Amino acid sequence: MTQTRARTVFLLAHTGRSAAIRSAELVVKGLLRSGIGVRALEAEARDLPLPDEVDLVKEATPQSLDGCELLIVLGGDGTLLRGAEFGRASGVPMLGVNLGRVGFLAEAERDDLDKVVDRVVSKAYEVEERMTVDVVVHRNGDIVHTDWALNEAAVQKVSAERMLEVVLEIDGRPVTGFGCDGIVCATPTGSTAYAFSAGGPVVWPEVEALLMVPISAHALFAKPLVTSPDSVLAVEVLPHVPPGVLWCDGRRTVELPAGARVEVRRGAVPVRLARLHHASFTDRLVAKFALPVSGWRGAPH
């Protein structure tokens, strides 16, 4: 039987990484030593050196976060998006420690683990809300699928040799149509993910907006579009063409038959992120992409 503690933190880790196993051991020992309970998944516990005091649950559901004040995620962007999937519905803030490459969703790096534990123990963190998108797929007037995304909803082609033929619509009005490899409908958070790779703009998280970014469009006018956060974006897959596929955050997928219509709008439920630092997004951008700023002199005094 686990000891009842006044405070509890849920730990989610990418157990396929040796760095995650070592990091989990350090974090768990530090939290337990400070009187904070730790909860984790049974499946992950088999690969992690967790003490008996850790409370284990079978599934990653919103209910498994009941009573937790934080969800600490150790891993890369994929693991952080996995954490967002069940952290969002519960409203529990997610604190990411990057063990991957870029890790824009993460708040700390592997070398900061001692600091992470100290800040959690002292509750020296702030919580910010990140905009999401809700996604609805229509077919012949019927809703056939609903989903959501923190980064992006991407409509993509299935066949390597055939382009996807689409018409783009904003707020109930058609904008343009063309053949392409796909369309990315992204949030500001997702502007540094798939939309960035497709040539979209980097949007600061404080900006409330929606992005629509074509992927390899065969058209003269196929520029990225930035709209109001209250706009409704739609991508229609034209009839009599090969089917497409919808990917939400690169994790959840559904086939889009010819004639399907995908609507993307601001999500009703945000993802809450715990923040340890007050560094600006500009500094984060420069650091993550190692941008060349060595000649910067700063503002004149």
URZI-V98051 format. One line per field, one symbol per residue. ss: DSSP state (h for helix, s for strand, l for the rest). A space follows every 10 residues. Layout:
ss = ???
This chain:
ss = llllllssss sssllllhhh hhhhhhhhhh hhhllsssss shhhhlllll llllssslll lhhhhlllls ssssslhhhh hhhhhhhhhh llssssssll lllllllssh hhhhhhhhhh hllllsssss llsssssssl lssssssssl lsssssslll lllsssssss llssssssss lsssssslhh hhlhhhhlll llllllllss sssssllsll llllssssll llssssslll lllsssssll lsssssllll ssssssllll ssssslllll hhhhhhhhhl llllllllll l
